[in-house]
């Protein structure tokens, strides 16, 4: 880890160097996916002729993961605050949400958003937005538990010391509790983000036809090239 930060100024704080490193890694991933069609075009048939489709599917997967991941963090924060709230209705709603989401398969949740939600609400969502909502609601429940655990990991003496210095409850949480708790929860949040990237392939089982991901592209090409193989359908 120290070697990864070697190119950054030593005067920067650990949090600042971590943030810059993550930003550089994300930018590198975007550039890699943007240029993915070039090395794929060198591969033999059927991958080479469909290199542009693979690159488009990879970009769609990243867009879906980033959008759902950011919304999932916001949902996780709200659910964690609700579960720690002293107001019983907020605790009940947050506990019920986390219990339902973590206790049901992600595929069922995707089918619910794609097929049942449009009949329950007078709102028509695009396939991409439906996939974002389903994945964000799922990862938000897991983020909520990670954030809640991080908040509870901060010693109560930190709160008492901040209040004794005259900080308000909001200032105490914003400047003292949350930075420490987020550092504790960060490894779990990163794991949830990686799991979200892999789970995004399930969105192709819904109606995600506008910009399908890598999984859809692969299955489409395989089906086109093995349509005459009787054993392909059994697989």
N, C-alpha and C positions, 0 to 999 in steps of 0.2 A: 504493500500500500504506500509506503514511503517513497519507493521508486516512482510510483505513478504521479506523485506530487512534486517530483524533483524539478520539473521545468517551470513551476510556479514560484513567485516570489515568497521567500521565507517569512516576510513581514505579514503576509495574509494569515487570517485565522483559519483553523481547520475547517470550519463550516463554509467559509468563502471558497477555499480551495476545493472542497468536495462539490460545491455547487457548480463551479467552473468546470471541473472534471466531468460531471454528469452532463452538462450542456455540450461540451466538446464531443462526448461519446454519442449523444443523441444526434448532433449535427453530422458526425461521421457515419452513423447508421443511415441517415436520410440520403447522404451523398452516395453511399454504397448501393442503396436500393434504387436510386435514380440512375446509376450506371450499371445496374444489374443485367440489363439486356445485352450489354456488350460481350461479357464472357459467356453468357448463355447462348449467344448466337453462334459461338464456335463449336457447340456440342452437336452430336449427330441427331438425326431425325428420331423421335418427333419433337425433341426439346428445342433444337436449334431454330426451326422455322417458327416456333411459337414463343420465342424469347421475349418479344414485346408483351405477350399476354402474361407470362410469368412475372415480369417486372411490374405490370399494372396490378396484378393480384397481390404482389408483395407490398406495394404502396397502399393498396386498399386495406390490407391487414394492419399495417402500421397506423393508418388514419383511424381505423376502428378501435385499435388498442389504446391509442393516445387519448382519443375523445372519451371513451368509456372509462379509462383510468383516471383522468382529471375529474370527471363528474363523480366517479366512485369515491375519490378522496373527500369531496365535499359532502357526499351522502354519509360517508363513514364518520366524519367530524360531527355532523348533526346527530346521527344515531348514537355516537359515543357520549355526546353531551346529554342527550335525552336519557340514556341509561344511567348516567351519574346524577341526573337531576333529582332534586328533592320534591318535585311535583309528581304525584302518583300517575296522572294520565300520561305524562311524557314518558315515564319509565315503562308503563304498560305498552304503549305504542312501539317504543324502541325495542323492548324485549320481544314483542310479537313479531315485528319485522325481522329481526335477526333470527329468531327461532324458525320462522317459515322459510326464509331464504336459505339458511344453512341446513335445513332439514329436508329440502326438496332438490331433485336433480336440476342442473342447469338447463338441460334440454327441455324439461317441462316448463321452466320459466320462459325460455325463448318461444316455445309454442304458444304460451299464454299471451305474451306481448304481441306476437304476430297475428294470432287468429282470434283471441278472446277480447283483448283490450279494445280493438276498433269497434266491437259491438257494445261494449260497456260505456265508452266515452265518445262524444260527438266530435272526435278529432281523427283526421286521417293522416297517418304518419308514413313517411317513405320507408322503404325496406332498410336502408342504412340507419335511419334514425331509430327504427324499431330495434335493430340489433344493438345500437349504442345504449338504449334504455335498458334492455334486458341484461346486457353485460355489466352496465354500471350498477344496477340494482343488486346484482349478484356479488360483485367484488366489494360494493359498499358495505355489505354486512360483515365481510371478513376484515375489511379495514376498520370498521367500528370496534371490533374486539381488540385489534392491535393497538389502536389509539387509546382505548380505554385502559388497556394494560399498561401502556406507557405513562398515562396520567397517574394511575395508582402507584406506579413505581417511584414517583418523586416523593421524597420524604416530606412529611407534614411540617417538619421544621423549616423548610423553605418557605412555605406559606406564612408561617408565624413570623419569621424574620422579615419577610416583605411587608406584612401588615404593620409590624412594629416600626418600620421605617416610614410609615405614612402612605404606602401605596394602596390604592383602591382595589376592590376585588377584581375588576377588569384589568387594571394594570398588573396586578399580581399574576393573573393567569397569562396575560399576553407577554410579559417581559421575563417572568421567572419560571412558571410552571410549564407552559407550552413548549418553549425551546428545548427544555430538558426532556420532556415526555416525547417530543417528536424524534429526538436523537435515539431514544430507546426503541421507539416503534418503527424506525426507518428500515431495519433489516426485514421485518415482517411485511412492511408495505412493499418493499422491492420484490420479495417473494410472491406476493399477491399480484404484482404487476406482471411478473414473468408467467405466472399461471394464467393470467388474463390473456396474454399473447397467445398461449397455446390453446386456450378455450375458445378463442375467437373463431376457430375453424367450425365450431358448432353452428355458427350463424348461417352457414351455407345450407343447413338442413331446414331453415325457414324459407322465406321468399326472397332472400338477398340476391337479387339479380342485377341491381345497379352497382356495377363495380365489384364483382365477386372476388373473393380472396384467393390465396394460393391453393387452398384445398379444392375449391370449385374448379379452378383452371386445370389442376392435375386430373381430377376425375373426368372432366369434359374431354381432355386430350386422350386419356386412356380409353374412354368409351368410343371415341372416334376411330382410334387405331386398332381396337380389338373387338369391333362390333360383330365380326364374323366368327369369333372364337367362342364356341359353346361353353367352355370352361370359365370364361371371364365372368359371366353372370353368376355362377356359383360362388366365385370368390367374393 
